[in-house]
């Protein structure tokens, strides 16, 4: 099983362990246990936080460069 592929998919999408288990023909428990040991939930939270932060910074830059006079 390509655990790196599953990890990236879990972290960067809104999928669940159950959906991954079905897609990759394994059990949700197996994925859950592996994910817990490798801190997937924490990595997902950081990914989402970083992505939102980047979008906010980009939006702020765009808005400040389009000032109206």
ChimeraX attribute file (.defattr): number of C-alpha atoms within 10 A of each C-alpha:
attribute: neighborCount
match mode: 1-to-1
recipient: residues
	/A:1	8
	/A:2	7
	/A:3	11
	/A:4	9
	/A:5	9
	/A:6	17
	/A:7	20
	/A:8	13
	/A:9	15
	/A:10	20
	/A:11	19
	/A:12	14
	/A:13	11
	/A:14	8
	/A:15	11
	/A:16	14
	/A:17	18
	/A:18	15
	/A:19	13
	/A:20	18
	/A:21	17
	/A:22	11
	/A:23	10
	/A:24	14
	/A:25	10
	/A:26	14
	/A:27	14
	/A:28	17
	/A:29	12
	/A:30	11
	/A:31	20
	/A:32	17
	/A:33	11
	/A:34	14
	/A:35	19
	/A:36	11
	/A:37	9
	/A:38	12
	/A:39	12
	/A:40	17
	/A:41	15
	/A:42	13
	/A:43	17
	/A:44	19
	/A:45	13
	/A:46	13
	/A:47	15
	/A:48	15
	/A:49	12
	/A:50	12
	/A:51	13
	/A:52	12
	/A:53	12
	/A:54	12
	/A:55	12
	/A:56	12
	/A:57	12
	/A:58	12
	/A:59	12
	/A:60	11
	/A:61	11
	/A:62	11
	/A:63	11
	/A:64	10
	/A:65	9
	/A:66	8
	/A:67	7
	/A:68	6
	/A:69	3
